[in-house]
């Protein structure tokens, strides 16, 4: 399926079908629907009765196979093969962080087979930056000399992390972010409560896992950040620890965005992620020690790679929140 804001992107891509490359690289912000777009393209290429504007018919044998995930001429290479969309807020589930060489070897073998339906074979890699070095080098070799009638679709949220040689073997296609109006319209249609606030919290992109209970916990956590004191920070850490649905990842993400808004308010007089907390942020910005704020951000960055590991969440979060308190150590405690 295409999302409503992707129609212009679809027309742009269709204009290039006459000179289809051996590999596409789809880029853009996480949460705008790059994977859905690539899958729609794959289905359209495997459809046996494409409609106007190259839309898949949804009725032929190829489309039925594709919808059920059993098309013999399609392969998805991803460590998140069970996810419907990229860029959604991570849950407290540990997942394979990399695409390994064994998986790449499997799709290379697939690429050298004859097409089941005597047509094109399509291999989708997502997110391509999750290829480890050995897997990336193996993929590069087949991208340099792709078999006939095989098309690679690479989706990358951070294309700068790809090998430059892989990027050079692909035709890059940057997908547009939806406008604020289009994103809000989508969220409203999905029945999301407080769509403006949720859109702001997710950086203006509309595709994310929405859990009302998690949103309520986030709101409680953020309100606590607005009243920084020693006892309050300990209570926040205890609250997170008691909610087993939370990993360390979520509160670190909430705090990182809060610090971003604190810094942005001081530099540009506006907030991005928490517009409903602008009054509290404004009060704190007058007491903010910029050096300590940067130190807290650095501590968060250092801890982020371990946020899905089996750590003592409460102790780790307490340590970070103590760093947060230092930002206001020169002012009066809240």
C-alpha positions as CSV (number, residue, x, y, z in Angstrom):
1,X,0.0,0.0,0.0
2,X,1.0,3.6,-0.5
3,X,0.3,6.2,2.2
4,X,-1.7,9.3,1.1
5,X,1.4,11.5,1.1
6,X,3.4,9.2,-1.2
7,X,1.4,9.8,-4.4
8,X,3.9,12.4,-5.7
9,X,6.8,10.1,-4.9
10,X,5.1,7.3,-6.8
11,X,4.7,9.5,-9.9
12,X,8.3,10.5,-9.7
13,X,9.5,6.9,-9.5
14,X,7.2,5.8,-12.4
15,X,8.8,8.4,-14.6
16,X,12.0,6.4,-14.2
17,X,10.6,3.0,-15.0
18,X,11.9,3.0,-18.6
19,X,15.4,3.1,-17.3
20,X,15.0,0.9,-14.2
21,X,18.4,0.3,-12.4
22,X,19.6,-2.9,-10.9
23,X,19.3,-1.4,-7.5
24,X,17.3,1.4,-5.8
25,X,18.3,3.0,-2.5
26,X,15.3,4.6,-0.8
27,X,16.2,7.2,1.8
28,X,14.4,9.6,4.1
29,X,13.4,10.0,7.7
30,X,12.4,7.0,9.7
31,X,8.6,6.8,10.1
32,X,7.6,8.2,6.7
33,X,6.8,4.9,5.1
34,X,9.9,3.9,3.1
35,X,9.4,0.2,3.7
36,X,5.8,0.4,2.6
37,X,6.8,2.3,-0.5
38,X,9.5,-0.3,-1.4
39,X,7.1,-3.2,-0.8
40,X,4.5,-1.5,-3.0
41,X,7.0,-1.1,-5.8
42,X,8.0,-4.8,-5.4
43,X,4.4,-5.9,-5.6
44,X,3.8,-3.7,-8.7
45,X,6.8,-5.3,-10.4
46,X,5.6,-8.8,-9.6
47,X,1.9,-8.1,-10.4
48,X,0.7,-10.0,-13.5
49,X,-2.1,-7.5,-14.4
50,X,-0.8,-4.0,-13.4
51,X,-3.3,-1.2,-13.5
52,X,-3.0,2.4,-14.6
53,X,-0.1,4.2,-13.0
54,X,1.6,0.9,-12.4
55,X,-0.5,0.1,-9.4
56,X,-0.7,-3.6,-8.5
57,X,-4.1,-5.2,-9.2
58,X,-4.3,-7.0,-5.9
59,X,-6.2,-9.9,-7.5
60,X,-3.8,-11.9,-9.6
61,X,-1.9,-14.9,-8.4
62,X,1.3,-12.8,-8.0
63,X,-0.5,-10.2,-5.8
64,X,-2.2,-12.9,-3.7
65,X,1.2,-14.6,-3.1
66,X,2.8,-11.3,-2.2
67,X,0.0,-10.4,0.2
68,X,0.5,-13.7,2.0
69,X,4.3,-13.4,2.1
70,X,4.8,-16.5,-0.1
71,X,5.7,-15.0,-3.5
72,X,8.5,-17.3,-4.9
73,X,10.2,-14.4,-6.7
74,X,10.4,-12.1,-3.7
75,X,12.8,-12.1,-0.7
76,X,12.9,-9.7,2.3
77,X,16.3,-9.4,4.0
78,X,15.8,-7.8,7.4
79,X,16.5,-8.4,11.1
80,X,13.0,-7.0,11.7
81,X,11.1,-9.3,9.3
82,X,8.1,-9.3,11.7
83,X,7.7,-5.5,11.7
84,X,5.1,-3.8,9.5
85,X,6.8,-0.4,9.3
86,X,10.1,1.2,10.1
87,X,10.8,4.0,12.5
88,X,8.2,3.0,15.2
89,X,9.1,3.5,18.8
90,X,11.1,0.4,19.9
91,X,9.5,-2.0,22.4
92,X,11.2,-3.8,25.2
93,X,12.0,-6.8,23.0
94,X,15.5,-7.8,22.1
95,X,16.0,-8.3,18.4
96,X,18.9,-9.3,16.1
97,X,20.7,-6.0,15.5
98,X,22.4,-6.9,12.3
99,X,21.9,-8.6,8.9
100,X,24.6,-11.2,8.8
101,X,26.5,-12.8,5.9
102,X,24.6,-16.1,6.1
103,X,21.3,-14.3,5.3
104,X,23.0,-12.4,2.4
105,X,24.4,-15.7,1.0
106,X,20.8,-17.1,1.0
107,X,19.5,-14.3,-1.1
108,X,22.5,-14.4,-3.4
109,X,21.6,-18.1,-4.1
110,X,18.0,-17.0,-4.7
111,X,19.1,-14.3,-7.1
112,X,20.9,-16.8,-9.3
113,X,17.8,-19.1,-9.6
114,X,15.4,-18.9,-12.5
115,X,12.3,-16.8,-11.9
116,X,9.3,-19.0,-10.9
117,X,6.9,-16.9,-13.0
118,X,9.4,-16.3,-15.8
119,X,9.6,-12.6,-14.9
120,X,11.5,-10.4,-12.5
121,X,12.9,-11.4,-9.1
122,X,12.9,-8.7,-6.3
123,X,15.1,-8.6,-3.2
124,X,14.3,-6.0,-0.5
125,X,16.9,-5.1,2.1
126,X,15.7,-3.2,5.2
127,X,17.3,-1.4,6.9
128,X,20.3,-1.7,4.7
129,X,22.6,0.1,7.2
130,X,22.1,-3.0,9.5
131,X,24.3,-5.1,7.2
132,X,27.4,-6.1,9.1
133,X,30.7,-5.6,7.3
134,X,31.0,-9.1,5.9
135,X,27.3,-9.0,4.8
136,X,27.8,-5.6,3.2
137,X,30.8,-6.8,1.2
138,X,29.0,-9.9,0.0
139,X,26.0,-7.8,-1.1
140,X,28.4,-5.4,-2.9
141,X,29.7,-8.2,-5.1
142,X,26.3,-9.1,-6.5
143,X,25.4,-5.4,-6.8
144,X,28.5,-4.9,-9.0
145,X,27.3,-7.7,-11.4
146,X,23.6,-8.3,-10.7
147,X,22.0,-11.3,-12.4
148,X,19.6,-10.5,-15.2
149,X,16.0,-9.5,-14.2
150,X,16.9,-9.2,-10.6
151,X,16.1,-5.9,-8.8
152,X,17.5,-4.9,-5.4
153,X,15.5,-2.5,-3.3
154,X,17.5,-1.1,-0.3
155,X,15.8,1.0,2.4
156,X,18.0,3.0,4.6
157,X,17.2,5.4,7.5
158,X,20.9,6.4,7.8
159,X,22.4,5.9,4.3
160,X,25.7,7.5,5.5
161,X,26.3,4.3,7.4
162,X,26.3,2.3,4.2
163,X,29.6,1.5,2.4
164,X,30.2,4.3,-0.1
165,X,30.6,1.5,-2.8
166,X,27.1,0.2,-2.1
167,X,25.6,3.7,-2.4
168,X,27.4,4.2,-5.7
169,X,25.9,0.9,-7.1
170,X,22.4,2.1,-6.3
171,X,20.1,4.8,-7.7
172,X,19.2,6.9,-4.7
173,X,15.6,8.0,-4.3
174,X,14.8,10.3,-1.4
175,X,11.2,10.1,-0.2
176,X,9.5,13.2,0.9
177,X,8.3,13.8,4.5
178,X,4.5,14.3,4.7
179,X,3.4,17.8,5.5
180,X,2.1,18.5,9.0
181,X,-1.4,18.7,7.6
182,X,-1.1,15.3,5.9
183,X,0.4,13.7,9.0
184,X,-2.2,15.1,11.3
185,X,-5.0,14.0,9.0
186,X,-3.6,10.5,8.9
187,X,-3.2,10.3,12.7
188,X,-6.8,11.6,13.2
189,X,-8.1,8.9,10.8
190,X,-6.3,6.3,12.8
191,X,-8.1,7.5,16.0
192,X,-4.9,8.7,17.8
193,X,-5.7,10.7,20.9
194,X,-4.0,14.2,21.0
195,X,-2.6,13.8,17.4
196,X,-0.8,17.2,17.5
197,X,1.1,16.3,20.7
198,X,1.9,12.8,19.4
199,X,3.1,14.1,16.1
200,X,5.3,16.7,17.8
201,X,6.8,14.1,20.2
202,X,7.7,11.8,17.2
203,X,9.5,14.6,15.4
204,X,6.7,15.3,12.8
205,X,6.6,11.8,11.3
206,X,3.2,10.0,11.5
207,X,4.2,6.3,11.6
208,X,4.9,5.0,15.0
209,X,3.6,2.5,17.5
210,X,1.0,4.2,19.6
211,X,0.3,2.8,23.0
212,X,-2.1,5.0,25.2
213,X,-0.7,3.5,28.4
214,X,2.9,4.3,27.3
215,X,1.9,7.8,26.3
216,X,0.4,8.3,29.8
217,X,3.6,7.1,31.4
218,X,5.6,9.4,29.2
219,X,3.5,12.4,30.2
220,X,4.0,11.5,33.9
221,X,7.7,11.2,33.4
222,X,8.0,14.5,31.5
223,X,6.0,16.3,34.2
224,X,8.5,15.0,36.7
225,X,11.4,16.4,34.6
226,X,9.8,19.8,34.9
227,X,10.2,19.8,38.7
228,X,13.8,18.6,39.1
229,X,14.7,17.6,42.6
230,X,16.5,14.7,44.2
231,X,13.4,12.9,45.6
232,X,11.5,13.5,42.4
233,X,14.2,11.9,40.2
234,X,14.3,8.8,42.4
235,X,10.5,8.5,42.1
236,X,10.8,8.7,38.3
237,X,13.4,5.9,38.3
238,X,11.2,3.8,40.6
239,X,8.1,4.4,38.4
240,X,10.0,3.2,35.3
241,X,11.3,0.2,37.1
242,X,7.9,-0.9,38.3
243,X,6.5,-0.7,34.8
244,X,7.9,-3.9,33.2
245,X,6.6,-2.9,29.7
246,X,9.3,-0.2,29.7
247,X,12.9,-0.9,28.8
248,X,15.6,1.7,29.5
249,X,15.2,2.8,25.9
250,X,11.9,4.7,26.3
251,X,12.9,7.0,29.3
252,X,16.2,7.7,27.7
253,X,14.4,8.7,24.5
254,X,12.0,10.9,26.5
255,X,14.8,12.6,28.4
256,X,16.9,13.1,25.3
257,X,14.0,14.9,23.6
258,X,13.4,17.0,26.7
259,X,17.1,18.1,26.7
260,X,16.8,18.9,23.0
261,X,13.8,21.2,23.8
262,X,15.7,22.9,26.6
263,X,18.6,23.6,24.4
264,X,16.4,24.7,21.5
265,X,14.4,27.0,23.7
266,X,17.6,28.8,24.8
267,X,19.0,29.1,21.3
268,X,15.9,29.7,19.2
269,X,13.1,30.4,21.6
270,X,10.9,27.5,20.6
271,X,10.3,23.8,21.4
272,X,9.9,20.8,19.1
273,X,8.9,17.7,21.0
274,X,6.9,18.9,24.0
275,X,4.9,22.0,23.0
276,X,2.4,21.3,25.8
277,X,5.3,21.7,28.3
278,X,6.7,25.0,27.0
279,X,5.9,26.9,30.2
280,X,7.8,24.4,32.4
281,X,10.7,24.3,29.9
282,X,10.8,28.1,29.8
283,X,11.1,28.3,33.6
284,X,13.9,25.7,33.6
285,X,15.8,27.3,30.7
286,X,16.6,30.4,32.9
287,X,18.4,28.1,35.3
288,X,20.1,25.9,32.8
289,X,23.9,25.4,32.9
290,X,24.7,24.7,29.2
291,X,27.9,22.9,30.0
292,X,26.1,20.5,32.3
293,X,23.3,20.1,29.8
294,X,25.9,19.0,27.1
295,X,27.4,16.6,29.7
296,X,24.0,15.0,30.3
297,X,23.4,14.6,26.6
298,X,26.8,12.9,26.3
299,X,25.9,10.5,29.1
300,X,22.7,9.7,27.3
301,X,24.5,9.1,24.0
302,X,27.0,6.8,25.8
303,X,24.3,4.7,27.4
304,X,22.0,4.5,24.4
305,X,23.7,1.5,22.7
306,X,23.0,-0.5,25.9
307,X,19.4,0.6,26.3
308,X,18.0,-2.8,25.1
309,X,20.5,-4.9,27.1
310,X,19.7,-6.6,30.3
311,X,20.8,-3.9,32.7
312,X,19.6,-2.7,36.1
313,X,17.3,-0.2,34.6
314,X,16.6,1.7,37.8
315,X,20.3,2.2,38.7
316,X,21.2,3.3,35.2
317,X,18.3,5.7,35.0
318,X,19.0,7.1,38.5
319,X,22.6,7.8,37.4
320,X,21.4,9.7,34.3
321,X,18.8,11.6,36.2
322,X,21.4,12.7,38.7
323,X,23.4,14.1,35.8
324,X,20.1,15.9,34.8
325,X,19.9,17.5,38.2
326,X,23.4,19.0,37.8
327,X,22.1,21.1,34.9
328,X,20.2,23.2,37.5
329,X,22.6,22.9,40.4
330,X,23.4,26.6,40.2
331,X,19.7,27.5,40.6
332,X,17.1,26.9,43.2
333,X,15.8,23.3,43.5
334,X,12.3,22.8,42.1
